[in-house]
Amino acid sequence: MEYRSLGNTGIQVSRLCLGTMTFGEQNTESDAHEQLDRALDSGVNFIDTAEMYPVPPKAETQGSTERYIGSWLKQRGKRDDLVLASKVAGPNRNMTHLRGGPRLNAEHITRALEDSLKRLQTDYLDLYQLHWPERQANFFGKLGYTAQDDEDAISLEETLNALKTLVDAGKVRAIGLSNETAWGAMSFLHLADKLGLPRIASIQNPYNLLNRSYEIGLAEVSYRENVGLLAYSPLAFGVLSGKYLGGQKPKDARLTLFERFQRYNSPLAEEATWSYVEIARKHDLDPAQMALAYVNSRPFLTSNIIGATTLSQLNDNLASESLSLSQEIIDEIDAVHQRISNPAP
């Protein structure tokens, strides 16, 4: 397993990170513990979760993911061996079960962290991330930005000061962003430098063969500011495995169970997926492993967040760590991208 620095923090994280958003919905507590054991045995030291998980978010299951990780940590006693990351939810009118509607001010961030720490049965988080911005911006499938009135938004400075309090208290080692834009990332960095506030260490955004929009502006931020990408949805909800092609609906698969996830289901996305699957088959590669290996190879990447609903899927995903793509394969992948760029932002 390759390990990389988390920004300027001195924290070393595995190039593969275990994503956990299915724990408590598609995965039982025993499933979760089995996955955590397997990931740790393979060299993964980085675990990512969030207060709103599992997905899809709902009041009756909210927090189950963190509770499952917490019970595993208590049983295994390996907290010091891990880099544990969680997230505080941003505003969402459909999530009133979170503090009556989450905000990114001091009161909400502090309460969210304390609740996460209790569920996780730990005294601190290695990385605490803003799950999505307080302001209106282009995230969650929006490629272009449309100006909107967001005068009610909590300021970035207020949010960053709230995070500083948690860092100073020793409850958070490092902070990061998620579903963020280049403007947002640079604004947080500017405020940190100007006001002596904590510097962001990472940006957790979607990145996969169907959505390489991170490259447009944020890749340069990652490179020049040493704020690497934590890539989520590297298999585009499993679409890049090819298992949904031709209208297939595998039993118990995420897009079979939850029709609300349509982000990677457009005709153009399916056309691109066919092309990527054909490249993999031409070179005797597993399509999912090829897709993950491409993400692993990106120079702006800190860690690739893999998730699975079965142990066999997790084993296949973990195997991508040892797969190195030839320049020929990368060129063929890039040729498809030039023809069908970002069909599923």
C-alpha positions in Angstrom: 0.0 0.0 0.0 1.3 3.4 -0.9 1.0 6.2 1.7 0.8 9.9 1.0 0.9 13.1 3.1 -2.4 14.8 4.0 -1.6 18.3 2.9 0.9 20.0 5.2 -0.3 18.1 8.3 2.4 15.5 8.5 -0.4 12.8 8.7 0.3 9.9 6.3 -2.8 8.3 4.7 -3.1 5.2 2.5 -3.7 5.8 -1.2 -6.9 3.9 -0.8 -9.4 5.0 1.8 -12.4 3.0 3.0 -15.7 4.8 2.3 -18.5 3.7 4.7 -21.7 5.4 3.5 -23.5 2.0 3.0 -23.0 1.0 6.7 -26.4 0.9 8.3 -28.4 0.7 5.0 -27.0 -1.9 2.6 -24.5 -3.3 5.2 -25.2 -4.6 8.7 -23.0 -4.0 11.6 -21.2 -7.3 11.2 -20.7 -6.6 7.5 -19.2 -3.2 8.4 -16.8 -4.8 10.9 -15.8 -7.4 8.4 -15.0 -4.7 5.8 -13.1 -2.6 8.3 -11.0 -5.7 9.3 -10.3 -6.5 5.6 -9.3 -3.0 4.8 -7.0 -2.7 7.7 -5.3 -6.0 6.9 -4.7 -4.8 3.4 -2.8 -1.7 4.6 -5.6 0.8 4.5 -5.3 3.2 7.4 -7.8 5.9 6.3 -11.5 5.6 7.1 -14.0 8.2 5.9 -17.5 8.7 7.2 -20.1 11.5 7.9 -22.7 12.5 10.4 -25.5 12.1 7.9 -24.6 8.6 6.8 -25.8 6.1 5.7 -27.0 7.1 2.3 -29.8 7.7 1.3 -30.1 10.0 4.4 -33.1 9.6 6.6 -33.9 10.2 10.2 -34.3 6.6 11.3 -30.8 5.5 10.2 -28.8 8.8 10.6 -25.7 8.2 12.6 -25.7 4.4 12.1 -22.5 4.4 10.1 -20.5 6.2 12.7 -22.0 3.9 15.4 -20.9 0.8 13.5 -17.3 2.2 13.2 -17.4 3.2 16.9 -18.3 -0.3 18.0 -15.6 -1.7 15.8 -13.0 0.7 17.3 -14.1 -0.3 20.8 -13.7 -4.0 20.0 -10.4 -3.8 18.1 -8.7 -1.0 20.1 -6.8 0.2 17.0 -7.7 3.9 17.1 -4.0 5.0 17.0 -3.4 3.0 13.9 -6.1 4.8 11.9 -6.7 8.2 10.3 -10.4 8.8 10.9 -12.3 11.4 9.0 -15.9 12.6 9.3 -18.0 15.4 8.0 -20.5 18.0 9.2 -23.5 18.5 7.0 -24.2 21.9 5.3 -27.6 23.5 4.9 -30.4 21.2 3.5 -34.1 21.9 4.0 -34.8 18.1 3.7 -32.6 17.2 6.7 -34.4 18.8 9.6 -33.6 15.7 11.6 -30.1 17.1 11.9 -30.3 19.9 14.5 -33.6 21.2 12.9 -31.7 21.9 9.7 -27.9 21.9 9.7 -25.8 25.1 9.3 -22.1 25.8 9.3 -21.8 28.1 12.3 -20.1 27.5 15.6 -23.2 26.1 17.4 -24.0 23.5 14.7 -20.4 22.5 14.0 -19.6 22.0 17.7 -22.8 19.9 18.3 -22.2 17.9 15.2 -18.6 17.1 16.2 -19.5 16.1 19.7 -22.3 13.8 18.5 -19.9 12.2 16.0 -17.2 11.6 18.6 -19.8 9.9 20.8 -21.0 7.6 18.1 -17.4 6.9 17.0 -16.3 6.3 20.6 -13.2 8.4 20.2 -11.9 11.7 21.7 -10.7 13.2 18.4 -11.0 13.1 14.6 -7.9 13.2 12.4 -9.8 15.0 9.7 -13.0 17.0 10.0 -14.6 18.1 6.7 -17.4 20.5 5.7 -19.6 18.1 3.7 -20.9 20.8 1.3 -20.8 24.6 1.3 -23.1 26.9 3.3 -23.4 29.1 0.2 -25.1 28.4 -3.1 -22.6 26.9 -5.5 -22.3 24.3 -8.2 -22.0 20.9 -6.5 -23.9 17.6 -6.4 -24.1 17.2 -10.1 -24.1 20.9 -11.2 -21.4 21.6 -13.7 -22.1 25.3 -14.3 -22.5 28.1 -11.7 -25.6 30.2 -11.5 -25.6 33.2 -9.2 -28.2 33.1 -6.5 -29.0 35.2 -3.4 -27.2 33.7 -0.5 -27.1 36.6 1.9 -28.2 34.3 4.7 -25.2 32.1 4.3 -22.8 31.8 7.2 -19.5 33.5 6.3 -16.4 31.4 5.5 -14.6 33.3 8.2 -17.2 32.4 10.9 -17.1 28.7 9.8 -13.3 28.7 9.9 -13.1 30.3 13.3 -15.5 27.6 14.6 -13.2 24.9 13.2 -10.2 26.6 14.8 -11.8 26.3 18.2 -12.1 22.6 17.7 -8.5 22.3 16.5 -7.2 24.3 19.5 -9.2 22.0 21.8 -7.5 19.0 20.4 -10.7 17.4 19.1 -9.7 17.8 15.5 -6.2 17.4 14.0 -6.9 18.7 10.5 -9.7 20.2 8.5 -10.9 19.7 4.9 -13.6 20.6 2.4 -16.0 18.5 0.4 -18.1 19.2 -2.7 -16.2 22.5 -3.0 -15.2 24.8 -5.9 -11.9 26.4 -6.8 -13.2 29.8 -5.5 -14.2 28.2 -2.2 -11.0 26.4 -1.7 -8.9 29.5 -2.4 -11.0 31.6 -0.2 -10.5 29.3 2.7 -6.8 29.2 2.1 -6.6 33.0 1.8 -8.5 33.5 5.1 -6.2 31.0 6.8 -3.1 32.8 5.7 -4.5 36.3 6.4 -6.1 35.6 9.9 -3.9 32.8 11.2 -6.7 30.2 11.0 -6.4 26.5 10.3 -5.4 25.6 6.7 -7.5 23.1 4.8 -5.6 19.8 4.1 -7.9 18.2 1.5 -10.8 18.5 -0.8 -13.2 15.6 -1.1 -15.0 15.8 -4.4 -16.3 13.4 -7.0 -13.8 12.2 -9.5 -14.1 9.3 -11.9 -13.9 8.5 -15.6 -17.4 10.0 -16.1 -16.7 13.1 -14.1 -13.2 14.7 -14.4 -14.4 18.2 -13.7 -12.0 18.4 -10.8 -9.2 18.8 -13.4 -10.7 22.1 -14.7 -9.8 24.3 -11.8 -9.2 22.4 -8.6 -6.3 20.2 -9.8 -4.1 23.3 -10.0 -5.2 24.3 -6.5 -4.3 20.9 -5.3 -0.9 21.1 -6.9 0.1 24.6 -6.0 -1.4 24.7 -2.5 -0.6 21.1 -1.5 -4.3 20.4 -0.8 -4.9 17.0 -2.4 -8.1 15.4 -3.7 -9.9 12.7 -1.7 -11.8 11.2 -4.6 -15.3 10.0 -3.9 -17.5 7.9 -6.3 -14.4 6.7 -8.2 -16.7 4.0 -9.8 -19.6 6.4 -10.4 -22.0 4.5 -8.1 -20.7 1.3 -9.6 -21.6 2.3 -13.2 -18.0 2.0 -14.4 -18.0 -1.7 -13.5 -20.3 -2.2 -16.5 -22.8 -4.0 -14.4 -25.7 -1.7 -15.3 -25.0 -1.6 -19.1 -27.8 -2.6 -21.4 -30.5 -1.9 -18.8 -29.2 -4.5 -16.4 -30.5 -4.2 -12.8 -28.4 -6.5 -10.6 -30.1 -7.7 -7.4 -29.3 -5.5 -4.3 -27.1 -3.1 -6.3 -27.3 0.5 -5.3 -28.9 1.8 -8.5 -31.4 -1.1 -8.4 -32.4 -0.3 -4.8 -32.4 3.5 -5.0 -33.7 5.0 -8.2 -33.0 8.5 -6.9 -29.3 8.1 -7.9 -29.5 9.1 -11.5 -26.3 11.2 -11.7 -24.4 8.7 -13.9 -27.3 7.3 -15.9 -27.5 9.7 -18.9 -27.3 8.3 -22.5 -23.9 10.0 -22.9 -22.7 8.5 -19.6 -23.7 5.0 -20.8 -22.0 5.6 -24.2 -18.8 6.6 -22.4 -19.1 3.6 -20.0 -19.4 1.2 -22.9 -16.1 2.7 -24.4 -14.3 2.4 -21.1 -15.4 -1.2 -20.5 -14.3 -2.1 -24.0 -10.8 -0.7 -23.3 -10.6 -2.8 -20.1 -11.7 -6.0 -21.9 -9.3 -5.3 -24.8 -6.4 -5.3 -22.3 -7.8 -8.2 -20.2 -8.5 -5.9 -17.2 -11.5 -5.8 -14.9 -13.4 -2.6 -15.8 -13.8 -1.5 -12.2 -10.2 -2.1 -11.3 -9.1 -0.1 -14.4 -11.3 2.8 -13.5 -9.9 2.8 -9.9 -6.3 2.5 -11.1 -6.8 5.5 -13.3 -7.9 7.6 -10.3 -5.0 6.2 -8.3 -2.6 7.4 -10.9 -3.6 11.1 -10.8 -0.8 13.4 -9.5 -3.3 15.6 -7.6 -4.7 12.7 -5.6 -4.1 12.2 -1.9 -6.5 9.2 -1.5 -9.1 7.3 -3.5 -12.3 6.5 -1.4 -13.5 3.0 -2.3 -16.7 1.6 -1.0 -18.4 -1.8 -1.4 -21.6 -3.6 -0.3 -19.9 -7.1 -0.4 -16.5 -8.3 0.8 -15.8 -9.7 -2.7 -16.4 -6.2 -4.2 -14.1 -4.7 -1.5 -11.4 -7.3 -2.3 -11.6 -6.4 -6.0 -11.4 -2.7 -5.3 -8.4 -3.2 -3.0 -6.6 -5.0 -5.8 -6.6 -1.8 -7.8 -3.7 -0.6 -5.6 -1.3 -2.9 -7.3 -2.6 -2.2 -10.8 -0.5 0.2 -12.9 -1.9 1.3 -16.2 0.3 1.5 -19.3 0.6 4.7 -21.2 -1.3 3.0 -24.1 -4.3 2.4 -21.8 -4.2 5.9 -20.4 -4.0 7.4 -23.9 -7.1 5.3 -24.9 -9.0 6.4 -21.8 -8.1 10.0 -22.5 -9.2 9.7 -26.1 -12.7 8.7 -24.9 -12.7 11.6 -22.5 -11.9 14.0 -25.3 -14.8 12.6 -27.3 -17.3 12.5 -24.4 -16.1 14.9 -21.7 -17.7 14.9 -18.3 -21.0 13.3 -19.3 -22.0 13.1 -15.6 -20.8 16.1 -13.6 
